[in-house]
Amino acid sequence: MSRQGTSTTRLSDFGEVLTVVEAASVLRVGQRQLRQLIARHELYAARVGRSIRIPRVSVEAFLADE
């Protein structure tokens, strides 16, 4: 039974590259905290212009280390 107002975001719901919003949703952290993980090099990400893109394998590796 699911609770009203909650949803589960799974990594399998996304493609090979995630946005900050998508990755934060998967990891269940805020966008600011995700950006801090990237700044501390705990999560690999690439800049594309002004955007940040996080490879799916990077999120998988981060989850495996947890």
Salt bridges, closest charged atoms under 4 A:
GLU16 OE2 - ARG56 NH1 3.98
GLU42 OE2 - ARG40 NE 2.69
GLU60 OE2 - ARG56 NE 3.52
